[in-house]
Amino acid sequence: MVVNATLAAIAKHGMAKADTEPEINVYQIASSAINPLVFEDLAELLYNHYKSTPCMDSKGVPIRVPLMKLFDSVDDFSDHLWRDAQERSGLMNGMDSSDSKILQKLKFICKKSVEQAKHLATIYEPYTFYGGRFDNSNTHRLMENMSEEEKVEFGFDVGSINWNDYITNVHIPGLRRHVLKGRA
């Protein structure tokens, strides 16, 4: 779609008139305003795919993939991690006082693990909690000015993307085939 839109823009603006000032035209190829794929929907599509077509472990046993848990903020994520780390380590069960050195070491390890995960979450926060939308009105106008034949030839209408079909039948199978190279 990006290449097709670039070619259409070149066709429209390729010949600048000598007596006019050159202008900069920005064309966003983005679906966030017209046909968004929200992360929650993507997570559900991934879950459904791997539930119906699971990866196998080294013994040939299907790997169970849980539904992804999503959070509203890094703080919610951090709180969840801390509770989960305490549960998994047995810190919530309470150890007797004779194990205080082990208890302190375990708390330290859990705290450091949660801090590291929170640090990574903070780094990626601008991408995972990004609420912006990209203005694709120039791209929309470019499409409106095209003939029906050009629209078919160039085909870059992001509103026409069927995310369910694309993710399920193109993206994930391509990832498994070309990136994971059959390992999954």
N, C-alpha and C positions, 0 to 999 in steps of 0.2 A: 504494500500500500504506500509506503514512504517513497519508494522508487517511482511508482506510478504517479503519485502527486507531484514529485519533483519534475518528472518529464512533462506533465501537464502544465506546470508553472513555467517551465522553460519554453514550451510551445506558446504560451500566452505572452511572456515577457522577453522572449529571446531576441527580438529585434528592437533595440532602443532607437528612437528617433534622434537624429543629430541635434535638433534644435530644442530638445527637452532635457530637463535635469533628470539624471538617473534617480530612481527611487528604490527603497528597500521594501520588499514584500516578504512578510513572514507568514508561513503556512504551517500551522500546527496539525499534525496527524495524531489526534488524541480522541479517545472515546469518553473521557470523564464527564463531559457535559451532555453528550447525546446518548451514549449507549454504555454507561459505566459497568465495569466488572468490579464489584466491591469484594474486598478481601474475604468476607464471610462466605460469599457465594463461591469464590475460588476454593476456599478450604473445604466446603461441602462437596464440590465437584471432585477434588482430589481424594477425599475420603471415600466417596461412592466408587470411584474408579479402582482404588486399591483394595476396597472391600470385595468388589466383584472380580478383580483380576490381581490377586495379591502377588507380591514378591515372595520368593522362597528362601528359606535359610539354607545353610550348607547341608542340612539333612533332608532337604526337600519338603520341609514343613512350611505351610503358608505363614507369613509374618503378619500378625494382627496389627492393624494401624488404628489407633483411637481417633475419634473426632477431635479436631484441633480445638484447643481452648483459646479463646481470644480475649484480650483485655482492653479496657478503655484508657488506660494510662500505664506509664512505666512503674508508677508506685503500686498500682494494683498487681502488676506482673511481679514486682519485687516481693510484695506481701505473700502472694501465692507461692513463690519460690521458697521463701523462708519457712512457711507452714509445711510445704511438701518435703523440704530437706529435713525438718524436724521429725516428721512422720516416718520418713524412710530410714532415718538414722536411729530411731527409737528414742529420741530425746523427749518426745511427748509422753512416752510411757513412764517416764521417771525412773531413774536408776538410784540404787541406794548410795548413801554418802561414802561408802568405802570405795566406790568407783569414781571419786571426785576428779582425779587426774585424767582418767579416760574420758569422763564427762566433759571436762574443760577442753581437752584436745578435740573431741568430737564437735563441740560447739564452735571452736575456732575453725575447724575444717569446713563446717557448714556455712559459717559466716563468710569465709573467704570465697567459697564457691558461689554463694548468692551475690556477693559484691562483684565478682568477675562477670557473672551473667547480667547483673544490673548495669555494669559498665558497658557491656556489648549492646544491651537494649537501649541505653542512652545514646550511644553512637548512632544506632539505626533508627532512633525515634523520629527524626525528620522525615524518614521514608515510610515508616510503618503507621504513623499517626498523621500523615499529611492530609490536610483537608482542602487543599486548593483544587481548582479546576482550570484546565487549559482552554483558552479562548481559541476556538477553531472557526470563527466567523469568516475569516479571509478564505479559508479552505472551502467553507460552505458556499461563499460567493463564487469562487473559482468553479465549483461544480455546477452552480446555477447557470453560469455563462457558457457551459459546454453543451454541445449538441448531444442528442441521445446516443448517437454512434460513438462519440468521444467518451461519454460516461461508461458505456459498455467496454470500450477499448482500454481506458485507463483504470477504471474500477477501484476507487479509493474511498468509498462511502463507508465510514466507520459505523454508521447506524445500521448497516446491513450485516454486521458480524453477529453470528449466532454463537454466543460465548459457550453455551453448553456443548454444542457440537464441536466447536474448535478445540476447547480444552480437552474434552473426552476423546475425540477421534483423531486429532492432529497433534496437539501440543504434547500431551503425556506419552502417547505411543512414540512420537519422534524423540522425546527425551530418553525413553527407555531403550530405543533402538540405537540412536546415534551417540548419546552421551554415556549412558550406562552400558552400552554395547552388549545387551543381552544378559548382563549380570543380575538384572532385577526381574 
